[in-house]
Each structure stands twice: as C-alpha cells, then as structure tokens.
C-alpha cells in the first residue's frame, strides 16, 4: 500500500489509511480511463480526416 501511495502522490505525505489509498487509486484509474477514451475518440476523428483527404 505504501508503494501505491507513493505512486499516486509522489513527494506527498504518505497516507496510512488503506481506504484513502484505494479511493485515490480508483479516482486516478477513472481519470486515466476517461482520458484514454478522449484520446481514442480524437484519434478516430483524425484518422477519418486523413481518409477524407486521400
């Protein structure tokens, strides 16, 4: 848990509460999933634009 905490908040005060660490990890995962979906959507739009230019 300490390693996970250090990855989630490098340089921050290490948390000892496992629930807080897991909550932060879940929040980070949801943020990364949303960002990945936005990038996939943008990639699809760009690919479509490229196909229209050919």
Residue pairs with C-beta under 8 A, 6 or more apart in sequence:
1 18
1 21
2 14
4 21
4 25
5 14
5 15
5 21
5 24
6 14
8 21
8 24
8 25
8 28
9 15
9 24
15 21
15 24
